[in-house]
């Protein structure tokens, strides 16, 4: 999902994180598995992610409603991934959940 967003209203789960660097191969495999599962989750609308020069990751995951977020949080494999993340892979993470009421933007290419 490049710069496109769902039509409001929708929810955004904003995750900022830093990895420990431990067992990177296992983390990468788990991240791929979570991405595969998340796209099949009812209410999932898309995601955007980037890693800063300092190695911190910023991920925004879009959902149709709060119930979809709650269902994903309760997904069995996701619960295990969270447990492993806290135990092994994350130095820290912060999660914010926001309801997006309005969204707008600008794309120069759209004007040319």
N, C-alpha and C positions, 0 to 999 in steps of 0.2 A: 504494500500500500504506500505508494510514493508520497506525494503531497495531498492526496485526496483524503477526505474525511467523510464519515457517515453524515447523513442529514440529521441535524439536531431535532429533538433532544436525544442524547446518548450519554453513556458513561465512559470515562477514561480512568484507567488504573495506571498511575505513574510510578514507575519503579526506578530508583537510583541505587546503584550497588557497586561494590568493589570486591574483587575476588582475592582469595588468599594465594592463588597460584598452585595450590595443592591438587594433585591428581586431575590435571587439566583435561586429559583425555576422557576420563569418566564424566567430568562436568559437561564437556562438549556433547557427549553421547546423550546425557540426560536432557540437555537443552534441546537437542534435535527431537527427542521423544516428546517433550512437553509441547514443542511447536506443532508436531503432528497431531497430538491429542487436542490441543486448544482450538485448532481450526474446525474440528468436528463438534465442538462444544456449542449447544444451542445458545443463541444470543451473541456469539462471537462475531465481531464486525471487522477485525483487522488489527494490525500492530505496526509500530515503527520502532526502530532501535538504532542507537549509535554509541560508539565508544569514544570518549574524549582522549586527548593527548596524555592525560594523567592515568589512563586505564579505567576510569570510572565509566560504567555503563548507564545509559538512560534508555528505558523502554517504556513506551506508552501502548497499552492494549485497550482497544475499544470494544464496548459491549452495548447491547441494546437496552438493558435494564439492570437494576441492582440484583434482581433474582438470579440473573445469569452469572454475575460475579460470585455470588454466594454458592451457586452450584459448582462452579469451577474450583472454588476454595475447598469444597468437600470431596472433590474427585480423588479417588483412592491413590492413583499413581502420583498425582500432584501433591498429596499429603506427604508421601514418602520422599518426593523430590525436595519439598520444603524442609523436612527433617534432615536429610543429607546435606542440604545447602547450609543450614545453620551449623551443623556439626563439622563439615569439611571444607566447603567451597567459598563461603562468603566471609569476608572480613567485616562487612557491614552491608545492610540494605535498609531502605526506607520506602514505604508504600503509601501513596496518597490516592484516594478515590474521589473523583469529582464528577458532578453532573454538568454536562455541557448544554447550556440553554441556547447560546448563539455561537456561530462560527462564521468567519469570513476571511478572505485572503486576497492575494494579488499574484498574478502570473504574467510577466511581461510577454512571454511567448503567445499568450492568449489574445493579446492586443495587436499583434503584428500580422 
